[in-house]
Amino acid sequence: MPAERDLLLRDVMDRIGDKWSVAVICRLDDGPLRFNALKRAVDGITQRMLSATVRRLERDGLLTRTVHPSVPPRVEYALTDRGRSLHRVLAELVAWTEDNLDDIQQCRKRFDAGEFGAHA
C-alpha cells in the first residue's frame, strides 16, 4: 500500500504543480467562469488542454462543473473549498517568489559567472 500512496502523492503533486492547473485555479479564484471565458483568461491554453485540465481538476475535487439548462447549455466552472484552499497555498508561493526574486536573480548571475559556491 505505501507504494500506491506514493504514486497517488506524486500524481497529485504533478497536477497541482502543472502550469495549466495553476493558471485555471488562479483564474477561478475570482468566481465561476464559463468555458470560453476561462479559455480567454488563461493565456496560451488550447481548447483541448483546457478541457483535459478542468476534467482532471474536477476529478480531484478541486473544481465543480455546473451545467445550466438553457439552449445552448451553459457550463460554468468554479473552485470547491478544496480548490480555494489550494489557491491560498499557491498565493503564498507567489508571494515567497516575489520576496526572493531579486536574491535569486543575483545568485543566478553569480552562478552563471562561474562563482559556483556563491549562495545568498
Steps between C-alpha positions, in 0.01 A plus 500: 500500500776758568609475135143575385483796734833629370373474143183689591702767681725550196197511270327767711822702533545485124145629456527791741843589364387495138502848345155462347344374824653789692378751240144360505489497881625859515248623241210330677587656836299810405190291438339261254576530130353348188732287288573762233553774757740272685682425174540873433622556857771232477746640249633246253290198597337302221140385515616140519742569786239700691248219462751246632609731784151575630408130482804406712434780749135396525605137553728609785219702660667837443228646281139440410336496161142625495280461193215753493195393301485737207537487124785464443592354840701740715790337686680673786807398692564604861749416772394272782604569859799272437586696187479831689726363774752397233480848349598647838810278502583600142461869591747451786744338256467797264560742791810302604627511143446875477675553835803299386513586131781758518721270708433206268589714201829601665581137584436402139731775375777389736450136406502579126817705551675194644463580869358154577522522877330840523185452706290775650 
